[in-house]
Amino acid sequence: MRVMLATLALSIISAGTLAAEEQPYQIEPVTTLCKAAANPANPANYRSSELSSFQHLVAGSHGWVYRSKTDFIEDFRHSKRYQGLARFNDALSRRGIRLVVMYYPTRGLINPSDAPDSEFNAEAAKYSYLAKLKKLREVGVLIPHFEDLLDAQNADRPLYFKRDIHWTPDGSRAVAFEVAKAIRNSVSLDPNTHSNVVITKQGRYSGTNSIASAIKQLCNQQYAPEYVQGYGYEVQSNDTSDKSAQVVLIGGGFTALADLNFIGFLQNELSAPVEDFTQVSGGLLGGWSAYLKSEAMTHSPPKVIVWEVPPYYPLDDDKAFAQLTPMLDGGCSNKRTVARTTFNQYDYNTGSISAYLGNSVESKSLRNLILELDVAAPDVEEVGFKAWYSDGQVRSSSLQHSRSLNGASQFVFELSGNLLTPSGHLIALELTQVNGQSAARFKRANRRAQMSVKVCSRGR
């Protein structure tokens, strides 16, 4: 009887083991996306603020999902001249600051093998990207040798997540290595500011799953989280009593997300402290406004500024640099104010509000003007305006703030691009939109929010 019980128990254990082996936990991979996500003929599906940056999603092989608009860029727009970037770089150089531009490869360039051939011409994209890096170097900015990353994709240590827009922590380490190498080869950092930073393992990390979340909204298809090794860092020693860093980091989510540990990897590679002015969801200008107004920049400018620039920003749009260059110059601080007025002339047919400058700037060159446009309301992110000139010409433009500027409402800018071509002098500004609605409607909703503009001149 005792033998029979033992045999029965062994049979039950064996059966349970066999069942466990035959029925492992499996997640069936999604090989196709629903029409709502994959059909580019329905852009309305991506119209919400949450989904607008994901249009349109394309399923690749081995669980990869791409954003066609940003991951499948084949033409990186090589301008003959990057005038705005060149002017900004020259202004930094005059202050003894070297600008490093992190124009890193797209997800499609890093992993073209899983992208559908019908959606992405990888060879054309690579040729265009390499030409863009060469062109940017001709401007004089320091571009890390990101060419080496194009052949570095490794299945065991992937540089990008399959279903997240960001690079993995291992990708973050690889990019930091190239940035640090470029700095070491071009800039002599003070050895007295040596800092010993040790990289630590921080368990598993699954990214933000941003693309997977978009698929969930569009298709109600659920992907499993993609786990990779996470990292952190510890500062073991800092041999300098000088608190000012020689290297400053400015950028958005790729460099700001703590779990990606970019600043830890960069400090480890440089053996030097790095001052962090990154902002999650900061966009192209993320961090610049806070840094250029900080005491760190005013009293102890660094030797190097590292600027993370996502590759879907072409860098030939002078509007960004029309804000950055005068911000670097302190805006209207220590400059002669030639005009100051409020927006108080309403046009109810167009919903705009105008501010007239009259003849106050008649003798001033358009290229010497700096403007400070203030909207005294929190969370103003974007304004649209028209510039009116004495020769009858009217030119339109817009300005954007980063969402992370915590309610900043001042837009410092200069006239650039098409705003500089009229032969007459500036006589008025017409504020057409604020945060995507008409200026008049915004004013009605924010009655106490005064809107004003100050104009100052670099010259006499």
NORNOR-V126766 format. One record per pair of residues at least 6 apart in sequence whose ideal C-beta (glycine too) atoms are under 8 Angstrom apart, sorted by the first residue. I is the first residue (numbers start at 0). J is the second residue. Records with the same first field share a line. If there is no record, write none. Layout:
# NORNOR-V126766
I=J + J
This chain:
# NORNOR-V126766
26=223
28=62
29=58 + 62 + 214 + 220 + 222
30=58
31=37 + 58
32=56 + 57 + 58 + 64 + 214 + 217 + 218 + 220
33=217 + 218 + 219 + 220
34=41
35=41 + 44 + 217 + 218
36=44 + 55 + 56 + 213 + 214 + 217 + 218
37=55 + 56 + 57 + 58
38=44 + 55
39=54 + 55 + 67
42=54 + 55
44=50 + 217
45=51 + 53 + 54 + 55
49=213 + 216
50=213 + 216 + 217
52=66 + 69
53=66 + 209 + 210 + 213
54=66 + 67 + 68
55=66 + 67 + 68
56=64 + 65 + 66 + 67 + 210 + 213 + 214 + 217
57=64 + 65 + 66 + 67 + 71 + 114 + 115 + 118
58=64 + 115
59=65 + 113 + 114 + 115
60=112 + 113
61=113 + 161
62=161 + 162 + 222 + 225
63=110 + 113 + 114 + 161 + 162
64=161 + 162 + 210 + 211 + 214
65=71 + 106 + 107 + 114 + 118 + 119
66=106 + 164 + 210
67=118 + 119
68=311
69=105 + 164 + 309 + 310 + 311
70=105 + 106 + 107 + 114 + 119
71=105 + 107 + 114 + 118 + 119 + 124
72=105 + 107 + 124 + 127 + 310 + 311
73=119 + 120 + 123 + 124 + 127
74=123 + 127
75=124 + 127 + 128 + 130 + 131 + 310 + 313
76=131 + 313 + 315
77=127 + 130 + 131 + 134
78=134 + 313 + 315
81=134 + 135 + 138 + 314 + 315
82=317
83=315 + 316 + 317 + 318 + 319 + 320 + 321 + 324 + 415
84=135 + 138 + 140 + 314 + 315 + 320
85=138 + 139
86=320 + 324
87=98 + 320 + 323 + 324 + 327
88=98 + 138 + 139 + 140
89=139
90=324 + 327 + 328
91=97 + 98 + 304 + 327
92=98 + 139
94=300
95=300 + 302
96=300 + 301 + 302 + 303 + 304
97=141 + 182 + 185 + 186 + 302 + 303 + 304
98=140 + 141 + 304 + 306
99=140 + 141 + 142 + 143 + 178 + 181 + 182 + 303 + 304 + 305 + 306
100=135 + 140 + 141 + 142 + 306 + 308 + 314
101=143 + 174 + 178 + 250 + 254 + 305 + 306 + 307 + 308
102=131 + 132 + 135 + 142 + 145 + 308 + 310 + 314
103=145 + 148 + 166 + 174 + 253 + 307 + 309 + 310
104=128 + 145 + 148 + 149 + 310
105=124 + 128 + 310 + 311
106=159 + 164
107=114 + 119 + 121 + 124
108=121 + 124 + 125 + 128 + 149
109=148 + 149 + 151 + 152 + 158 + 159 + 170
110=152 + 157 + 158 + 159
111=119 + 121 + 124 + 125
112=152
114=121
125=149
128=310
129=146
132=142 + 145 + 146
135=142 + 314
136=142
141=181 + 182 + 185
142=181
143=174 + 177 + 178 + 180 + 181
144=177 + 180 + 181
145=174 + 177
147=177
148=158 + 173 + 174 + 177
151=158 + 173
152=158
156=167 + 169
157=167 + 169 + 170 + 227
158=166 + 167 + 169 + 170 + 173
159=165 + 166 + 167 + 170
160=166 + 167 + 206 + 208 + 225 + 227
161=225
162=208 + 210 + 211 + 214 + 222 + 225
163=206 + 207 + 208 + 209 + 210 + 211 + 225
164=207 + 209 + 210
165=206 + 207 + 209 + 252 + 253 + 256 + 259
166=174 + 253 + 259
167=206 + 227 + 259
168=204 + 227 + 228 + 229 + 230 + 258 + 259 + 260
169=227 + 228
171=253 + 259 + 260 + 261 + 264
172=230 + 260 + 264
174=261
175=261 + 264 + 265 + 267 + 268
176=264 + 268
178=265 + 268 + 305
179=265 + 268 + 269
180=268
182=188 + 246 + 269 + 303 + 305
183=269
186=302 + 303
188=245 + 246 + 269 + 271 + 302 + 303
189=239 + 245
191=238 + 239 + 241
192=238 + 239 + 241 + 244 + 245 + 271 + 272
193=237 + 238 + 239 + 270 + 271
194=234 + 236 + 237 + 238 + 239 + 266 + 270 + 271 + 272
195=234 + 235 + 236 + 237 + 270
196=232 + 233 + 234 + 235 + 263 + 266 + 267 + 270
197=232 + 233 + 235 + 267
198=230 + 231 + 232 + 260 + 263 + 264 + 267
199=230 + 231 + 232 + 233
200=228 + 229 + 230 + 231
201=229 + 230 + 231 + 258 + 260
202=229
203=226 + 227 + 228 + 229
204=226 + 227 + 228 + 229 + 258
205=224 + 225 + 226 + 227
206=224 + 225 + 227 + 258
207=256
208=222 + 224 + 225
211=221 + 222 + 224
214=220 + 222
215=221 + 222
229=258 + 260
230=260 + 263 + 264
231=257 + 260 + 263
232=260 + 262 + 263 + 264 + 266 + 267
234=266 + 272
237=272
239=272
243=274 + 295 + 298 + 299 + 301
244=271 + 272 + 273 + 274 + 295 + 301
245=271 + 272 + 301 + 302 + 303
246=265 + 269 + 271 + 272 + 273 + 274 + 301 + 302 + 303 + 304 + 305
247=273 + 274 + 276 + 290 + 295 + 296 + 301 + 303 + 304 + 305
248=254 + 261 + 262 + 265 + 273 + 274 + 275 + 276 + 277 + 304 + 305 + 307
249=276 + 277 + 285 + 286 + 287 + 290 + 304 + 305 + 306 + 307
250=277 + 278 + 281 + 285 + 286 + 305 + 306 + 307 + 308
251=277 + 278 + 279 + 280 + 281 + 282 + 285 + 286 + 307 + 309
252=279 + 280 + 281
253=259 + 261 + 307 + 309
254=261 + 262 + 277 + 307
255=275 + 277 + 278 + 279 + 281 + 285
256=279
262=273 + 275 + 277
265=273 + 305
266=272 + 273
273=305
274=295 + 301
276=286 + 287 + 289 + 290 + 293
277=285 + 286 + 307
278=285 + 286 + 289 + 401 + 403
279=403
280=401 + 402 + 403
281=401 + 402 + 403
282=399 + 401 + 402
283=308 + 309 + 312 + 319
284=319 + 322 + 323 + 399 + 400 + 401
285=401 + 403
286=401
287=323 + 326
288=326 + 400 + 401 + 404 + 407
289=404
290=296
291=323 + 326 + 327
292=326
295=301
308=314
317=415 + 416
318=396 + 397 + 398 + 415 + 416
320=415
321=412 + 413 + 414 + 415 + 416
322=398 + 410 + 411 + 412
324=413
325=369 + 411 + 412 + 413
326=411
328=369 + 457
330=369 + 371 + 411 + 455
331=369 + 371 + 411 + 453 + 455
334=369 + 455 + 456 + 457
335=455 + 456 + 459
336=453 + 454 + 455
337=359 + 360 + 363 + 454 + 455 + 456
338=356 + 357 + 359 + 360 + 452 + 453 + 454
339=451 + 452 + 453 + 454
340=354 + 355 + 356 + 451 + 452
341=354 + 449 + 450 + 451 + 452
342=352 + 353 + 354 + 428 + 430 + 438 + 450 + 451 + 452
343=352 + 354
344=352 + 353 + 354 + 355
345=351 + 352 + 439
346=352 + 353 + 429 + 439
347=439
349=431 + 437
350=431 + 437 + 438 + 439 + 440
351=385 + 429 + 430 + 431 + 437 + 438 + 439
352=429 + 430 + 438 + 439 + 442 + 450
353=387 + 427 + 428 + 429 + 430
354=427 + 428 + 429 + 430 + 450 + 451 + 452
355=426 + 427
356=425 + 426 + 427 + 428 + 454
357=426
358=424 + 426
359=454
360=368 + 424 + 425 + 454 + 456
361=389 + 424
362=424
363=424 + 456 + 458
364=458
365=414 + 418 + 419 + 421 + 424 + 425
366=413 + 414 + 419
367=456 + 457 + 458
368=413 + 414 + 425 + 454 + 455 + 456 + 457
369=411 + 412 + 413 + 454 + 455 + 456 + 457
370=411 + 412 + 413 + 414 + 428 + 452 + 453 + 454 + 455
371=409 + 410 + 411 + 452 + 453 + 455
372=382 + 384 + 398 + 409 + 410 + 412 + 428 + 430 + 450 + 451 + 452
373=408 + 409 + 410 + 449 + 450 + 451 + 452 + 453
374=382 + 408 + 410 + 433 + 448 + 450
375=408 + 447 + 448 + 449 + 450
376=408 + 441 + 445 + 448
377=406 + 408
378=406 + 434
379=400 + 406 + 407 + 408 + 433 + 434
380=399 + 400 + 401 + 402 + 434
381=397 + 398 + 399 + 400 + 432 + 433 + 434 + 435
382=397 + 398 + 410 + 430 + 432 + 433 + 434 + 438
383=395 + 396 + 397 + 430 + 431 + 432 + 433
384=395 + 396 + 397 + 398 + 428 + 429 + 430 + 431
385=393 + 394 + 395 + 396 + 428 + 429 + 431
386=393 + 394 + 395 + 396 + 414 + 418 + 425 + 427 + 428 + 429
387=393 + 425 + 426 + 427 + 428 + 429
388=394 + 421 + 422 + 423 + 424 + 425 + 426
389=423 + 424 + 425 + 426
390=421 + 422 + 423
391=423
392=420 + 421 + 423
393=429
394=417 + 418 + 420 + 421
395=431
396=416 + 417 + 418
397=432
398=410 + 412
400=407 + 410
414=425
425=454
428=452
430=438 + 450
431=437 + 438
432=438 + 441
433=441 + 450
434=441
438=450
441=448
442=448 + 450
